[in-house]
Amino acid sequence: MLKVGVFGVGHLGKYHLNNWKEIPEVSLVGFFDPNNDNAKEVEKIYGLKRFMDEEALIAACDIIDIVTPTQHHFPVCEMAIKMGKNVFVEKPMANTIEEGKAIVNMVKEANVKLQVGHVERFNPAYTALKNASLNPLFIEVHRLAQFNPRGTEVSVIFDLMIHDIDIILSIVKSDIKNMSASGVAVLTDTPDIANVRIEFNNGCVANLTSSRISMKKMRKIRLFQKDAYIGIDFLEKNTEIIKLKKPEDADTFSFDIETHQGTKTISIENPVIEDGNAIKAELSSFVHAIINNETPVVSEIDGFLAMEVAHQILEKISKSSPTLKDSTEANEPMPLED
Ligand code: NAD
């Protein structure tokens, strides 16, 4: 049994607790959280031990799960990795590029496993495409959310867009050639809405729009490739593949279109979406990576690359709107309550 300790039992931390409890290969040892209200609630509902000493919790565990606000990710990561523990850390992996680089180096040196909480990689609408060949030429992304003060300690780029940056980097295996970005701070002092165009060396272009001040929610990625359109709806959990049908393709719904080049058959396929809880899947996957000594699905390198692109985007936006606060600045650490 691998022993797990959780840092941060706020909104997402409680989801993590529920899911850790359902993973047979682990047992929960305890948690650390300076917020007395959250801590008391967790002690009462989960009957889980509250540690008042961070080191004591880390020492008692094999896996440290970090679900604190972003500015606390690095100090907890550092302490846990240096004590030789495996770390699951929520996205974004850290606040600054320097912190991100330091985490990558420490993980290597300590020879531990680290996974970053880019949970959309485990969304059943995305995993349904595991056997599809994805080589998009153009990608259109919309991630729109209603305003929620939670998470606004960072810009919309680090709060929401980073999920899509990670997915796109996992699909497009090519370096970035050029980027242009714009963003506006509406309700907070960092960008709340942003649009980015990323051009890759292989010719693929991705256009990403993220907003955390929308009236309606949307989480969609549309991939356009030479012979297919693939729509992934992360929110509604459905996936659609529309493509030119080849004789060897499975028997799916199809129809004919007359073109000047002759009759083309178009097929519409809806891959089976498995019932699944993406948070449980990501935590389980991390546990299996540790047990089988494999690289986690979203490694520290993936977490760093997504952060790096997010920082570049924010820099571009800051240059075009110099009055915006640099949302990558670390906020004051939260003091421990009595
Ligand atoms: P939250 O504010 O609801 O909870 C954070 C908790 O961490 C609070 O209880 C706070 O007291 C505690 N905390 C603060 N400093 C701490 C420290 N040093 N040690 C231990 N606990 C500490 O925030 P949340 O919405 O749960 O978000 C937490 C993290 O999860 C953030 O990094 C956020 O970006 C990430 N997140 C990820 C997703 C996702 O889709 N993967 C979704 C939401 C949030």
Residues whose N, C-alpha, C, O or C-beta is under 5 A from the ligand:
A	BS01	NAD	F7 G8 V9 G10 H11 L12 G13 F32 D33 P34 N35 N38 V67 T68 P69 T70 H72 E90 K91 P92 G117 V119 R150 M334
